[in-house]
Amino acid sequence: MTARVEVTEAATKVILQLQEQYGPLMFHQSGGCCDGSSPMCFPVGEFLIDQNDVLLGSIADCEFYMSADQFEYWKHTHLTIDVTEGRGAGFSVEAPLGLRFVTISRLFKQSELEELERNV
């Protein structure tokens, strides 16, 4: 089945480390305000999700959300969450490690889009 969001092995290792420290986590794809457009990682309950957010899927047992407005622009795009060295979003829990999560995107193939539409 086609997934809207996936995660690299390197990012999964960091997520598991963060889960040991913070407990259950969730992600929200930032829309580009203060921290640019980047995946933000929070302990569950510290970032409020509402009807204006779309659940894209789950990575490493963490739900991954995006605002509905942003999803309209990105709905044709597959996201892969990776991690790299460097200071990223100050509010995201990986920042103290000197790491930041990044989003790698590509357009879905037509067959993938058709599968996603069938499974709505």
N, CA, C and O atoms as a Tinker XYZ file with bonds, in Angstrom:
   480  protein
     1  N      0.836000   -1.187000    0.000000    73     2
     2  CA     0.000000    0.000000    0.000000    64     1     3
     3  C      0.882000    1.253000    0.000000    63     2     4     5
     4  O      1.910000    1.299000    0.676000    81     3
     5  N      0.479000    2.237000   -0.743000    73     3     6
     6  CA     1.229000    3.486000   -0.851000    64     5     7
     7  C      1.084000    4.301000    0.422000    63     6     8     9
     8  O     -0.024000    4.537000    0.902000    81     7
     9  N      2.203000    4.720000    0.954000    73     7    10
    10  CA     2.217000    5.567000    2.152000    64     9    11
    11  C      2.475000    7.005000    1.732000    63    10    12    13
    12  O      3.195000    7.256000    0.766000    81    11
    13  N      1.887000    7.943000    2.454000    73    11    14
    14  CA     2.145000    9.361000    2.199000    64    13    15
    15  C      3.445000    9.815000    2.848000    63    14    16    17
    16  O      4.086000   10.757000    2.384000    81    15
    17  N      3.829000    9.135000    3.929000    73    15    18
    18  CA     5.035000    9.534000    4.653000    64    17    19
    19  C      5.785000    8.288000    5.115000    63    18    20    21
    20  O      5.180000    7.322000    5.581000    81    19
    21  N      7.100000    8.325000    4.979000    73    19    22
    22  CA     7.969000    7.241000    5.425000    64    21    23
    23  C      9.151000    7.847000    6.162000    63    22    24    25
    24  O      9.293000    9.068000    6.223000    81    23
    25  N      9.993000    6.999000    6.718000    73    23    26
    26  CA    11.109000    7.470000    7.525000    64    25    27
    27  C     12.354000    6.653000    7.201000    63    26    28    29
    28  O     12.268000    5.452000    6.945000    81    27
    29  N     13.507000    7.307000    7.212000    73    27    30
    30  CA    14.761000    6.604000    6.965000    64    29    31
    31  C     15.176000    5.844000    8.223000    63    30    32    33
    32  O     14.666000    6.082000    9.318000    81    31
    33  N     16.114000    4.928000    8.030000    73    31    34
    34  CA    16.646000    4.167000    9.167000    64    33    35
    35  C     17.352000    5.099000   10.155000    63    34    36    37
    36  O     17.205000    4.941000   11.367000    81    35
    37  N     18.111000    6.062000    9.646000    73    35    38
    38  CA    18.826000    6.998000   10.522000    64    37    39
    39  C     17.847000    7.810000   11.376000    63    38    40    41
    40  O     18.063000    7.989000   12.575000    81    39
    41  N     16.777000    8.295000   10.756000    73    39    42
    42  CA    15.782000    9.070000   11.504000    64    41    43
    43  C     15.057000    8.182000   12.511000    63    42    44    45
    44  O     14.728000    8.631000   13.609000    81    43
    45  N     14.805000    6.927000   12.146000    73    43    46
    46  CA    14.144000    6.008000   13.069000    64    45    47
    47  C     14.985000    5.818000   14.329000    63    46    48    49
    48  O     14.444000    5.788000   15.435000    81    47
    49  N     16.290000    5.692000   14.173000    73    47    50
    50  CA    17.176000    5.532000   15.341000    64    49    51
    51  C     17.083000    6.735000   16.272000    63    50    52    53
    52  O     17.044000    6.578000   17.492000    81    51
    53  N     17.047000    7.934000   15.700000    73    51    54
    54  CA    16.937000    9.141000   16.518000    64    53    55
    55  C     15.563000    9.194000   17.202000    63    54    56    57
    56  O     15.466000    9.554000   18.375000    81    55
    57  N     14.529000    8.844000   16.484000    73    55    58
    58  CA    13.181000    8.843000   17.069000    64    57    59
    59  C     13.117000    7.884000   18.249000    63    58    60    61
    60  O     12.558000    8.222000   19.292000    81    59
    61  N     13.683000    6.694000   18.095000    73    59    62
    62  CA    13.683000    5.722000   19.198000    64    61    63
    63  C     14.430000    6.263000   20.406000    63    62    64    65
    64  O     13.993000    6.070000   21.541000    81    63
    65  N     15.543000    6.932000   20.179000    73    63    66
    66  CA    16.306000    7.562000   21.267000    64    65    67
    67  C     15.454000    8.636000   21.957000    63    66    68    69
    68  O     15.433000    8.725000   23.185000    81    67
    69  N     14.764000    9.437000   21.171000    73    67    70
    70  CA    13.926000   10.498000   21.735000    64    69    71
    71  C     12.725000    9.927000   22.489000    63    70    72    73
    72  O     12.300000   10.489000   23.499000    81    71
    73  N     12.179000    8.814000   22.001000    73    71    74
    74  CA    11.053000    8.173000   22.694000    64    73    75
    75  C     11.474000    7.676000   24.071000    63    74    76    77
    76  O     10.686000    7.725000   25.015000    81    75
    77  N     12.706000    7.198000   24.192000    73    75    78
    78  CA    13.196000    6.765000   25.499000    64    77    79
    79  C     13.245000    7.935000   26.479000    63    78    80    81
    80  O     12.974000    7.772000   27.669000    81    79
    81  N     13.589000    9.101000   25.974000    73    79    82
    82  CA    13.710000   10.278000   26.820000    64    81    83
    83  C     12.369000   10.965000   27.086000    63    82    84    85
    84  O     12.101000   11.390000   28.210000    81    83
    85  N     11.523000   11.076000   26.050000    73    83    86
    86  CA    10.295000   11.877000   26.150000    64    85    87
    87  C      9.002000   11.066000   26.188000    63    86    88    89
    88  O      7.941000   11.613000   26.487000    81    87
    89  N      9.079000    9.789000   25.893000    73    87    90
    90  CA     7.858000    8.994000   25.798000    64    89    91
    91  C      7.253000    9.109000   24.408000    63    90    92    93
    92  O      7.960000    9.406000   23.445000    81    91
    93  N      5.938000    8.875000   24.297000    73    91    94
    94  CA     5.292000    8.920000   22.979000    64    93    95
    95  C      5.470000   10.285000   22.305000    63    94    96    97
    96  O      5.357000   11.334000   22.938000    81    95
    97  N      5.754000   10.233000   20.996000    73    95    98
    98  CA     6.002000   11.442000   20.225000    64    97    99
    99  C      5.040000   11.531000   19.044000    63    98   100   101
   100  O      4.409000   10.548000   18.657000    81    99
   101  N      4.946000   12.735000   18.483000    73    99   102
   102  CA     4.183000   12.954000   17.255000    64   101   103
   103  C      4.933000   13.974000   16.417000    63   102   104   105
   104  O      5.797000   14.690000   16.922000    81   103
   105  N      4.596000   14.036000   15.125000    73   103   106
   106  CA     5.210000   14.989000   14.208000    64   105   107
   107  C      4.149000   15.882000   13.585000    63   106   108   109
   108  O      3.006000   15.475000   13.376000    81   107
   109  N      4.561000   17.109000   13.296000    73   107   110
   110  CA     3.733000   18.026000   12.520000    64   109   111
   111  C      4.653000   18.721000   11.525000    63   110   112   113
   112  O      5.678000   19.285000   11.907000    81   111
   113  N      4.286000   18.679000   10.254000    73   111   114
   114  CA     5.076000   19.349000    9.227000    64   113   115
   115  C      4.815000   20.842000    9.331000    63   114   116   117
   116  O      3.712000   21.313000    9.052000    81   115
   117  N      5.838000   21.578000    9.733000    73   115   118
   118  CA     5.712000   23.023000    9.883000    64   117   119
   119  C      5.394000   23.655000    8.534000    63   118   120   121
   120  O      5.891000   23.223000    7.494000    81   119
   121  N      4.568000   24.674000    8.571000    73   119   122
   122  CA     4.159000   25.353000    7.345000    64   121   123
   123  C      5.084000   26.455000    6.896000    63   122   124   125
   124  O      4.837000   27.063000    5.855000    81   123
   125  N      6.131000   26.739000    7.627000    73   123   126
   126  CA     7.102000   27.688000    7.143000    64   125   127
   127  C      7.192000   28.992000    7.902000    63   126   128   129
   128  O      7.843000   29.917000    7.418000    81   127
   129  N      6.586000   29.116000    9.043000    73   127   130
   130  CA     6.639000   30.362000    9.809000    64   129   131
   131  C      8.048000   30.568000   10.356000    63   130   132   133
   132  O      8.986000   30.772000    9.586000    81   131
   133  N      8.200000   30.518000   11.640000    73   131   134
   134  CA     9.478000   30.820000   12.301000    64   133   135
   135  C     10.589000   29.845000   11.936000    63   134   136   137
   136  O     11.734000   30.256000   11.747000    81   135
   137  N     10.274000   28.590000   11.837000    73   135   138
   138  CA    11.301000   27.572000   11.639000    64   137   139
   139  C     11.375000   27.062000   10.208000    63   138   140   141
   140  O     12.010000   26.037000    9.958000    81   139
   141  N     10.749000   27.743000    9.270000    73   139   142
   142  CA    10.734000   27.253000    7.900000    64   141   143
   143  C      9.817000   26.051000    7.788000    63   142   144   145
   144  O      9.099000   25.727000    8.735000    81   143
   145  N      9.832000   25.396000    6.660000    73   143   146
   146  CA     9.001000   24.215000    6.463000    64   145   147
   147  C      9.822000   22.986000    6.828000    63   146   148   149
   148  O     10.662000   22.532000    6.051000    81   147
   149  N      9.572000   22.462000    8.005000    73   147   150
   150  CA    10.347000   21.321000    8.470000    64   149   151
   151  C      9.476000   20.436000    9.347000    63   150   152   153
   152  O      8.502000   20.904000    9.937000    81   151
   153  N      9.828000   19.147000    9.434000    73   151   154
   154  CA     9.085000   18.270000   10.337000    64   153   155
   155  C      9.456000   18.587000   11.782000    63   154   156   157
   156  O     10.632000   18.612000   12.145000    81   155
   157  N      8.445000   18.825000   12.589000    73   155   158
   158  CA     8.637000   19.169000   13.994000    64   157   159
   159  C      8.184000   17.980000   14.843000    63   158   160   161
   160  O      7.114000   17.418000   14.610000    81   159
   161  N      8.995000   17.605000   15.817000    73   159   162
   162  CA     8.722000   16.463000   16.677000    64   161   163
   163  C      8.418000   16.955000   18.093000    63   162   164   165
   164  O      9.173000   17.742000   18.664000    81   163
   165  N      7.302000   16.479000   18.648000    73   163   166
   166  CA     6.861000   16.904000   19.975000    64   165   167
   167  C      6.415000   15.698000   20.805000    63   166   168   169
   168  O      5.952000   14.704000   20.246000    81   167
   169  N      6.547000   15.776000   22.122000    73   167   170
   170  CA     5.878000   14.780000   22.955000    64   169   171
   171  C      4.363000   14.879000   22.715000    63   170   172   173
   172  O      3.821000   15.971000   22.548000    81   171
   173  N      3.704000   13.740000   22.700000    73   171   174
   174  CA     2.259000   13.730000   22.478000    64   173   175
   175  C      1.591000   14.619000   23.514000    63   174   176   177
   176  O      1.868000   14.515000   24.708000    81   175
   177  N      0.711000   15.490000   23.048000    73   175   178
   178  CA    -0.027000   16.392000   23.920000    64   177   179
   179  C      0.569000   17.790000   24.014000    63   178   180   181
   180  O     -0.089000   18.706000   24.506000    81   179
   181  N      1.806000   17.970000   23.549000    73   179   182
   182  CA     2.426000   19.298000   23.619000    64   181   183
   183  C      2.173000   20.144000   22.379000    63   182   184   185
   184  O      2.453000   21.343000   22.381000    81   183
   185  N      1.655000   19.542000   21.335000    73   183   186
   186  CA     1.239000   20.280000   20.139000    64   185   187
   187  C     -0.193000   19.862000   19.873000    63   186   188   189
   188  O     -0.464000   18.683000   19.648000    81   187
   189  N     -1.102000   20.804000   19.894000    73   187   190
   190  CA    -2.523000   20.479000   19.773000    64   189   191
   191  C     -2.931000   20.319000   18.313000    63   190   192   193
   192  O     -2.691000   21.191000   17.478000    81   191
   193  N     -3.548000   19.192000   18.038000    73   191   194
   194  CA    -4.065000   18.859000   16.720000    64   193   195
   195  C     -5.568000   19.138000   16.738000    63   194   196   197
   196  O     -6.240000   18.870000   17.734000    81   195
   197  N     -6.099000   19.685000   15.620000    73   195   198
   198  CA    -7.541000   19.911000   15.549000    64   197   199
   199  C     -8.050000   19.561000   14.160000    63   198   200   201
   200  O     -7.346000   18.916000   13.383000    81   199
   201  N     -9.266000   19.982000   13.845000    73   199   202
   202  CA    -9.894000   19.632000   12.571000    64   201   203
   203  C     -9.183000   20.274000   11.379000    63   202   204   205
   204  O     -9.483000   19.927000   10.237000    81   203
   205  N     -8.263000   21.186000   11.611000    73   203   206
   206  CA    -7.502000   21.813000   10.536000    64   205   207
   207  C     -6.207000   21.084000   10.218000    63   206   208   209
   208  O     -5.390000   21.578000    9.440000    81   207
   209  N     -6.012000   19.908000   10.816000    73   207   210
   210  CA    -4.816000   19.111000   10.569000    64   209   211
   211  C     -5.199000   17.785000    9.924000    63   210   212   213
   212  O     -6.258000   17.224000   10.204000    81   211
   213  N     -4.318000   17.295000    9.057000    73   211   214
   214  CA    -4.535000   16.039000    8.332000    64   213   215
   215  C     -3.502000   15.033000    8.807000    63   214   216   217
   216  O     -2.308000   15.328000    8.836000    81   215
   217  N     -3.959000   13.849000    9.179000    73   215   218
   218  CA    -3.065000   12.754000    9.548000    64   217   219
   219  C     -2.570000   12.100000    8.257000    63   218   220   221
   220  O     -3.355000   11.527000    7.502000    81   219
   221  N     -1.247000   12.191000    8.008000    73   219   222
   222  CA    -0.681000   11.602000    6.799000    64   221   223
   223  C     -0.332000   10.141000    6.975000    63   222   224   225
   224  O     -0.305000    9.378000    6.009000    81   223
   225  N     -0.065000    9.751000    8.210000    73   223   226
   226  CA     0.339000    8.383000    8.480000    64   225   227
   227  C      1.131000    8.331000    9.764000    63   226   228   229
   228  O      1.034000    9.217000   10.614000    81   227
   229  N      1.914000    7.281000    9.890000    73   227   230
   230  CA     2.698000    7.068000   11.102000    64   229   231
   231  C      4.118000    6.671000   10.706000    63   230   232   233
   232  O      4.323000    5.890000    9.777000    81   231
   233  N      5.096000    7.223000   11.428000    73   231   234
   234  CA     6.492000    6.842000   11.232000    64   233   235
   235  C      7.068000    6.480000   12.591000    63   234   236   237
   236  O      6.945000    7.251000   13.543000    81   235
   237  N      7.689000    5.323000   12.688000    73   235   238
   238  CA     8.308000    4.870000   13.947000    64   237   239
   239  C      7.340000    5.027000   15.122000    63   238   240   241
   240  O      7.720000    5.520000   16.184000    81   239
   241  N      6.100000    4.608000   14.925000    73   239   242
   242  CA     5.042000    4.673000   15.944000    64   241   243
   243  C      4.695000    6.098000   16.363000    63   242   244   245
   244  O      4.219000    6.312000   17.478000    81   243
   245  N      4.924000    7.067000   15.494000    73   243   246
   246  CA     4.575000    8.464000   15.754000    64   245   247
   247  C      3.631000    8.939000   14.658000    63   246   248   249
   248  O      3.943000    8.828000   13.473000    81   247
   249  N      2.479000    9.467000   15.052000    73   247   250
   250  CA     1.574000   10.027000   14.056000    64   249   251
   251  C      2.215000   11.258000   13.430000    63   250   252   253
   252  O      2.930000   12.009000   14.094000    81   251
   253  N      1.948000   11.453000   12.135000    73   251   254
   254  CA     2.537000   12.552000   11.373000    64   253   255
   255  C      1.417000   13.373000   10.747000    63   254   256   257
   256  O      0.620000   12.858000    9.963000    81   255
   257  N      1.365000   14.664000   11.105000    73   255   258
   258  CA     0.295000   15.560000   10.673000    64   257   259
   259  C      0.825000   16.711000    9.835000    63   258   260   261
   260  O      2.019000   17.009000    9.822000    81   259
   261  N     -0.105000   17.346000    9.138000    73   259   262
   262  CA     0.158000   18.549000    8.360000    64   261   263
   263  C     -1.140000   19.352000    8.352000    63   262   264   265
   264  O     -2.227000   18.777000    8.396000    81   263
   265  N     -1.029000   20.671000    8.296000    73   263   266
   266  CA    -2.246000   21.487000    8.243000    64   265   267
   267  C     -3.002000   21.183000    6.949000    63   266   268   269
   268  O     -2.396000   20.852000    5.930000    81   267
   269  N     -4.312000   21.296000    7.000000    73   267   270
   270  CA    -5.151000   21.006000    5.838000    64   269   271
   271  C     -4.818000   21.923000    4.670000    63   270   272   273
   272  O     -4.798000   21.475000    3.523000    81   271
   273  N     -4.557000   23.192000    4.939000    73   271   274
   274  CA    -4.194000   24.126000    3.868000    64   273   275
   275  C     -2.904000   23.702000    3.187000    63   274   276   277
   276  O     -2.812000   23.714000    1.959000    81   275
   277  N     -1.912000   23.327000    3.976000    73   275   278
   278  CA    -0.640000   22.893000    3.411000    64   277   279
   279  C     -0.808000   21.574000    2.656000    63   278   280   281
   280  O     -0.181000   21.364000    1.617000    81   279
   281  N     -1.653000   20.691000    3.180000    73   279   282
   282  CA    -1.896000   19.412000    2.521000    64   281   283
   283  C     -2.443000   19.614000    1.109000    63   282   284   285
   284  O     -2.116000   18.840000    0.210000    81   283
   285  N     -3.263000   20.630000    0.903000    73   283   286
   286  CA    -3.791000   20.901000   -0.437000    64   285   287
   287  C     -2.666000   21.118000   -1.446000    63   286   288   289
   288  O     -2.794000   20.734000   -2.609000    81   287
   289  N     -1.571000   21.726000   -1.012000    73   287   290
   290  CA    -0.419000   21.933000   -1.888000    64   289   291
   291  C      0.441000   20.685000   -2.013000    63   290   292   293
   292  O      1.055000   20.460000   -3.057000    81   291
   293  N      0.495000   19.872000   -0.966000    73   291   294
   294  CA     1.418000   18.746000   -0.906000    64   293   295
   295  C      0.752000   17.390000   -1.149000    63   294   296   297
   296  O      1.431000   16.366000   -1.071000    81   295
   297  N     -0.536000   17.348000   -1.437000    73   295   298
   298  CA    -1.244000   16.063000   -1.522000    64   297   299
   299  C     -0.745000   15.159000   -2.643000    63   298   300   301
   300  O     -1.028000   13.961000   -2.641000    81   299
   301  N     -0.017000   15.711000   -3.589000    73   299   302
   302  CA     0.546000   14.916000   -4.679000    64   301   303
   303  C      1.993000   14.513000   -4.406000    63   302   304   305
   304  O      2.703000   14.050000   -5.298000    81   303
   305  N      2.416000   14.702000   -3.145000    73   303   306
   306  CA     3.821000   14.538000   -2.797000    64   305   307
   307  C      4.032000   13.471000   -1.723000    63   306   308   309
   308  O      3.346000   13.457000   -0.701000    81   307
   309  N      4.978000   12.593000   -1.969000    73   307   310
   310  CA     5.396000   11.599000   -0.981000    64   309   311
   311  C      6.501000   12.220000   -0.135000    63   310   312   313
   312  O      7.405000   12.863000   -0.670000    81   311
   313  N      6.435000   12.033000    1.181000    73   311   314
   314  CA     7.426000   12.599000    2.090000    64   313   315
   315  C      8.255000   11.495000    2.726000    63   314   316   317
   316  O      7.720000   10.473000    3.156000    81   315
   317  N      9.549000   11.706000    2.784000    73   315   318
   318  CA    10.448000   10.824000    3.526000    64   317   319
   319  C     11.126000   11.687000    4.577000    63   318   320   321
   320  O     11.742000   12.703000    4.255000    81   319
   321  N     11.010000   11.281000    5.832000    73   319   322
   322  CA    11.612000   12.030000    6.931000    64   321   323
   323  C     12.986000   11.446000    7.208000    63   322   324   325
   324  O     13.144000   10.244000    7.425000    81   323
   325  N     13.974000   12.328000    7.196000    73   323   326
   326  CA    15.356000   11.946000    7.455000    64   325   327
   327  C     15.896000   12.850000    8.559000    63   326   328   329
   328  O     15.182000   13.723000    9.054000    81   327
   329  N     17.136000   12.648000    8.941000    73   327   330
   330  CA    17.767000   13.455000    9.976000    64   329   331
   331  C     19.152000   13.850000    9.492000    63   330   332   333
   332  O     19.804000   13.103000    8.762000    81   331
   333  N     19.592000   15.031000    9.905000    73   331   334
   334  CA    20.915000   15.513000    9.540000    64   333   335
   335  C     21.493000   16.324000   10.695000    63   334   336   337
   336  O     20.764000   16.755000   11.589000    81   335
   337  N     22.783000   16.524000   10.668000    73   335   338
   338  CA    23.407000   17.349000   11.701000    64   337   339
   339  C     23.067000   18.807000   11.454000    63   338   340   341
   340  O     22.863000   19.225000   10.314000    81   339
   341  N     23.008000   19.571000   12.523000    73   339   342
   342  CA    22.756000   20.999000   12.402000    64   341   343
   343  C     21.584000   21.430000   13.256000    63   342   344   345
   344  O     20.761000   20.620000   13.680000    81   343
   345  N     21.535000   22.689000   13.489000    73   343   346
   346  CA    20.482000   23.268000   14.317000    64   345   347
   347  C     19.273000   23.547000   13.434000    63   346   348   349
   348  O     19.372000   24.243000   12.423000    81   347
   349  N     18.159000   23.006000   13.823000    73   347   350
   350  CA    16.934000   23.220000   13.077000    64   349   351
   351  C     15.912000   23.944000   13.924000    63   350   352   353
   352  O     16.203000   24.973000   14.535000    81   351
   353  N     14.736000   23.405000   13.954000    73   351   354
   354  CA    13.622000   24.008000   14.672000    64   353   355
   355  C     13.875000   23.978000   16.170000    63   354   356   357
   356  O     14.040000   22.908000   16.756000    81   355
   357  N     13.905000   25.143000   16.785000    73   355   358
   358  CA    14.179000   25.241000   18.216000    64   357   359
   359  C     13.127000   24.598000   19.091000    63   358   360   361
   360  O     13.405000   24.277000   20.246000    81   359
   361  N     11.916000   24.400000   18.568000    73   359   362
   362  CA    10.834000   23.827000   19.359000    64   361   363
   363  C     10.768000   22.305000   19.242000    63   362   364   365
   364  O     10.074000   21.657000   20.025000    81   363
   365  N     11.473000   21.739000   18.287000    73   363   366
   366  CA    11.425000   20.306000   18.036000    64   365   367
   367  C     12.409000   19.590000   18.968000    63   366   368   369
   368  O     13.511000   20.085000   19.204000    81   367
   369  N     12.014000   18.426000   19.498000    73   367   370
   370  CA    12.773000   17.789000   20.578000    64   369   371
   371  C     14.159000   17.274000   20.183000    63   370   372   373
   372  O     14.964000   16.979000   21.067000    81   371
   373  N     14.462000   17.158000   18.907000    73   371   374
   374  CA    15.793000   16.691000   18.518000    64   373   375
   375  C     16.833000   17.812000   18.548000    63   374   376   377
   376  O     18.030000   17.530000   18.496000    81   375
   377  N     16.413000   19.056000   18.629000    73   375   378
   378  CA    17.328000   20.207000   18.566000    64   377   379
   379  C     18.478000   20.130000   19.579000    63   378   380   381
   380  O     19.615000   20.418000   19.206000    81   379
   381  N     18.235000   19.756000   20.842000    73   379   382
   382  CA    19.353000   19.695000   21.799000    64   381   383
   383  C     20.423000   18.662000   21.434000    63   382   384   385
   384  O     21.534000   18.716000   21.961000    81   383
   385  N     20.105000   17.735000   20.551000    73   383   386
   386  CA    21.075000   16.725000   20.119000    64   385   387
   387  C     21.995000   17.252000   19.011000    63   386   388   389
   388  O     22.922000   16.562000   18.585000    81   387
   389  N     21.731000   18.480000   18.548000    73   387   390
   390  CA    22.503000   19.019000   17.430000    64   389   391
   391  C     22.089000   18.418000   16.107000    63   390   392   393
   392  O     22.861000   18.391000   15.148000    81   391
   393  N     20.851000   17.934000   16.068000    73   391   394
   394  CA    20.305000   17.302000   14.870000    64   393   395
   395  C     19.026000   18.016000   14.465000    63   394   396   397
   396  O     18.445000   18.776000   15.240000    81   395
   397  N     18.598000   17.755000   13.230000    73   395   398
   398  CA    17.308000   18.259000   12.800000    64   397   399
   399  C     16.694000   17.275000   11.821000    63   398   400   401
   400  O     17.380000   16.679000   10.991000    81   399
   401  N     15.400000   17.126000   11.940000    73   399   402
   402  CA    14.678000   16.301000   10.979000    64   401   403
   403  C     14.461000   17.125000    9.722000    63   402   404   405
   404  O     14.239000   18.334000    9.795000    81   403
   405  N     14.525000   16.473000    8.571000    73   403   406
   406  CA    14.304000   17.120000    7.284000    64   405   407
   407  C     13.314000   16.290000    6.473000    63   406   408   409
   408  O     13.192000   15.079000    6.655000    81   407
   409  N     12.619000   16.968000    5.585000    73   407   410
   410  CA    11.661000   16.309000    4.708000    64   409   411
   411  C     12.235000   16.242000    3.304000    63   410   412   413
   412  O     12.636000   17.255000    2.730000    81   411
   413  N     12.268000   15.041000    2.764000    73   411   414
   414  CA    12.661000   14.821000    1.374000    64   413   415
   415  C     11.364000   14.492000    0.639000    63   414   416   417
   416  O     10.624000   13.595000    1.043000    81   415
   417  N     11.099000   15.206000   -0.418000    73   415   418
   418  CA     9.819000   14.992000   -1.107000    64   417   419
   419  C     10.022000   14.614000   -2.567000    63   418   420   421
   420  O     11.031000   14.940000   -3.192000    81   419
   421  N      9.031000   13.923000   -3.073000    73   419   422
   422  CA     8.972000   13.590000   -4.496000    64   421   423
   423  C      7.494000   13.504000   -4.881000    63   422   424   425
   424  O      6.643000   13.224000   -4.037000    81   423
   425  N      7.200000   13.744000   -6.140000    73   423   426
   426  CA     5.826000   13.603000   -6.601000    64   425   427
   427  C      5.451000   12.128000   -6.652000    63   426   428   429
   428  O      6.264000   11.276000   -7.009000    81   427
   429  N      4.198000   11.844000   -6.286000    73   427   430
   430  CA     3.715000   10.477000   -6.431000    64   429   431
   431  C      3.636000   10.116000   -7.907000    63   430   432   433
   432  O      3.389000   10.972000   -8.758000    81   431
   433  N      3.847000    8.847000   -8.196000    73   431   434
   434  CA     3.592000    8.318000   -9.527000    64   433   435
   435  C      2.081000    8.260000   -9.707000    63   434   436   437
   436  O      1.342000    8.214000   -8.723000    81   435
   437  N      1.620000    8.263000  -10.938000    73   435   438
   438  CA     0.177000    8.222000  -11.204000    64   437   439
   439  C     -0.466000    6.995000  -10.558000    63   438   440   441
   440  O     -1.564000    7.091000  -10.009000    81   439
   441  N      0.202000    5.851000  -10.618000    73   439   442
   442  CA    -0.348000    4.630000  -10.026000    64   441   443
   443  C     -0.492000    4.766000   -8.502000    63   442   444   445
   444  O     -1.442000    4.246000   -7.917000    81   443
   445  N      0.452000    5.464000   -7.869000    73   443   446
   446  CA     0.374000    5.689000   -6.425000    64   445   447
   447  C     -0.792000    6.607000   -6.082000    63   446   448   449
   448  O     -1.514000    6.368000   -5.114000    81   447
   449  N     -0.975000    7.654000   -6.875000    73   447   450
   450  CA    -2.100000    8.570000   -6.637000    64   449   451
   451  C     -3.430000    7.835000   -6.775000    63   450   452   453
   452  O     -4.344000    8.045000   -5.979000    81   451
   453  N     -3.534000    6.988000   -7.771000    73   451   454
   454  CA    -4.762000    6.225000   -7.969000    64   453   455
   455  C     -5.016000    5.298000   -6.784000    63   454   456   457
   456  O     -6.158000    5.158000   -6.347000    81   455
   457  N     -3.973000    4.668000   -6.262000    73   455   458
   458  CA    -4.133000    3.799000   -5.095000    64   457   459
   459  C     -4.571000    4.608000   -3.871000    63   458   460   461
   460  O     -5.451000    4.175000   -3.126000    81   459
   461  N     -3.970000    5.762000   -3.662000    73   459   462
   462  CA    -4.366000    6.618000   -2.535000    64   461   463
   463  C     -5.828000    7.029000   -2.639000    63   462   464   465
   464  O     -6.541000    7.034000   -1.636000    81   463
   465  N     -6.279000    7.371000   -3.832000    73   463   466
   466  CA    -7.664000    7.779000   -4.040000    64   465   467
   467  C     -8.624000    6.623000   -3.767000    63   466   468   469
   468  O     -9.707000    6.828000   -3.220000    81   467
   469  N     -8.228000    5.409000   -4.146000    73   467   470
   470  CA    -9.086000    4.235000   -3.907000    64   469   471
   471  C     -9.212000    3.921000   -2.416000    63   470   472   473
   472  O    -10.216000    3.355000   -1.985000    81   471
   473  N     -8.208000    4.282000   -1.633000    73   471   474
   474  CA    -8.187000    3.938000   -0.217000    64   473   475
   475  C     -8.648000    5.080000    0.696000    63   474   476   477
   476  O     -8.419000    5.039000    1.905000    81   475
   477  N     -9.282000    6.077000    0.131000    73   475   478
   478  CA    -9.759000    7.206000    0.951000    64   477   479
   479  C    -10.979000    6.795000    1.730000    63   478   480
   480  O    -11.533000    7.599000    2.480000    81   479
